[in-house]
């Protein structure tokens, strides 16, 4: 049996950027961020801009988009009460959801970063576990929790604590 050992100078290879070259550091930082920026531009920015531009074009009888440029689509959208109501409702729900996620997520992140290693691992597992469980298993779990009658977990707990007198119809 032959063993291969590397010379000591090759055992530990480090990439060091001299601090005297701040331009080199910024180029390295840009090179690290560039793939993510390209991905976001290709799959988010370009389609979003395409939709906005298409909103100003007129559709022909054949279904193609082209001249003349018009604001009629936007006038129709913002002039229809139903569409404006749906837009405002969507924006309100998205802002409330983002705020709630930030309010609930920040303490969890603090525990994960500054907590005891065992607690951090447990919180990480509890946070990521729902993403791993399939939709079908999750649905059956919700059915067990929210089942109608005294057999549902939530109804059982509420009945046992005396909070309610008859089971709630949750499903």
C-alpha positions in Angstrom: 0.0 0.0 0.0 1.4 3.4 -1.1 0.6 6.5 0.8 0.8 9.9 -0.9 1.7 12.8 1.2 1.7 16.4 0.0 4.7 18.7 0.7 4.1 21.0 3.7 3.7 24.0 1.5 0.8 22.4 -0.4 -1.1 21.1 2.6 -2.6 24.4 3.4 -3.4 26.7 0.5 -4.9 30.1 1.3 -6.1 32.8 -0.9 -5.0 36.1 0.5 -5.8 39.5 -1.0 -3.5 42.2 0.2 -5.2 44.9 2.2 -3.1 47.5 0.3 -5.3 46.8 -2.8 -8.8 47.9 -1.9 -9.8 47.8 -5.6 -8.9 44.1 -5.7 -11.2 43.5 -2.7 -14.1 45.3 -4.3 -13.6 43.4 -7.6 -13.6 40.1 -5.6 -16.8 41.2 -3.8 -18.5 42.1 -7.1 -17.4 38.7 -8.6 -19.1 36.9 -5.7 -22.4 38.8 -6.0 -22.5 38.8 -9.8 -24.1 35.3 -10.3 -27.0 36.2 -7.9 -27.5 39.6 -9.5 -27.6 37.9 -13.0 -30.1 35.3 -11.8 -32.4 38.0 -10.2 -32.2 40.1 -13.4 -33.0 37.2 -15.7 -35.8 35.7 -13.7 -37.4 38.7 -11.9 -36.4 42.0 -13.4 -36.7 41.2 -17.1 -40.2 39.5 -16.8 -41.5 42.3 -14.6 -40.3 45.0 -17.0 -41.7 43.1 -19.9 -45.2 43.0 -18.2 -45.0 46.7 -17.6 -44.0 47.5 -21.2 -46.8 45.2 -22.5 -49.3 47.1 -20.5 -48.7 50.2 -22.6 -49.0 48.4 -26.0 -52.2 47.8 -28.0 -53.3 44.2 -28.9 -54.3 43.6 -32.5 -57.1 41.3 -33.7 -54.5 38.6 -34.3 -53.3 38.8 -30.6 -50.0 40.5 -31.3 -48.9 43.5 -29.2 -47.7 46.7 -30.9 -48.3 50.4 -31.7 -50.0 52.6 -30.8 -48.9 53.1 -27.3 -51.8 53.7 -24.9 -52.8 54.2 -21.3 -56.2 52.7 -21.8 -55.4 49.5 -20.0 -54.3 51.3 -16.9 -57.3 53.7 -17.1 -59.6 50.7 -17.2 -57.8 48.9 -14.4 -57.7 51.9 -12.0 -61.1 53.1 -13.1 -62.9 49.8 -12.2 -63.8 49.7 -8.5 -63.5 45.9 -8.3 -59.9 45.9 -9.6 -58.8 48.8 -7.4 -60.4 47.1 -4.4 -58.6 43.8 -5.1 -55.3 45.6 -5.6 -55.6 47.5 -2.3 -56.7 44.3 -0.5 -53.7 42.4 -1.9 -51.3 45.2 -0.9 -52.8 45.4 2.6 -52.5 41.6 3.1 -49.0 41.5 1.8 -47.8 44.3 4.0 -49.5 42.7 7.1 -47.9 39.4 6.3 -44.4 40.9 5.8 -44.7 42.8 9.1 -45.9 39.7 11.0 -43.1 37.6 9.5 -40.5 40.2 10.5 -42.0 40.5 14.0 -42.1 36.7 14.6 -39.0 35.9 12.7 -36.6 38.4 14.4 -36.8 36.8 17.8 -36.4 33.3 16.3 -33.4 34.5 14.4 -31.9 36.0 17.6 -32.3 32.7 19.4 -30.8 30.8 16.5 -27.7 33.1 16.4 -27.2 33.9 20.1 -28.7 31.0 21.9 -27.2 27.9 23.3 -26.0 25.6 20.5 -28.5 22.9 21.5 -31.4 25.4 21.5 -30.2 26.8 18.2 -30.2 23.4 16.6 -33.7 22.6 17.9 -35.1 25.9 16.7 -33.5 25.3 13.3 -35.1 21.9 13.0 -38.5 23.1 14.1 -38.2 26.0 11.6 -37.1 23.8 8.7 -39.1 20.7 9.4 -42.4 21.9 7.8 -40.6 22.6 4.6 -39.5 19.0 4.4 -42.8 17.4 5.2 -45.0 16.8 2.2 -48.2 18.6 1.6 -50.3 15.4 2.0 -48.8 14.6 5.4 -49.3 18.2 6.5 -52.9 18.2 5.3 -53.7 15.0 7.3 -52.0 16.6 10.3 -54.3 19.7 10.0 -57.3 17.3 9.7 -56.4 15.7 13.0 -56.0 19.1 14.7 -59.1 20.7 13.3 -61.4 17.7 13.1 -65.1 18.4 13.8 -66.5 16.9 17.0 -64.8 16.1 20.2 -62.2 13.9 18.5 -60.3 16.9 16.9 -57.2 17.9 19.0 -58.2 21.6 19.2 -61.8 20.8 20.1 -60.7 18.3 22.7 -58.3 20.8 24.4 -61.0 23.6 24.3 -63.6 21.2 25.7 -61.3 19.9 28.4 -60.3 23.4 29.6 -64.0 24.4 29.7 -63.5 27.2 27.2 -66.3 25.9 25.0 -69.3 23.7 25.7 -70.0 22.2 22.3 -67.4 21.2 19.7 -66.7 23.8 17.0 -67.2 23.1 13.3 -63.7 24.0 12.1 -63.5 21.9 8.9 
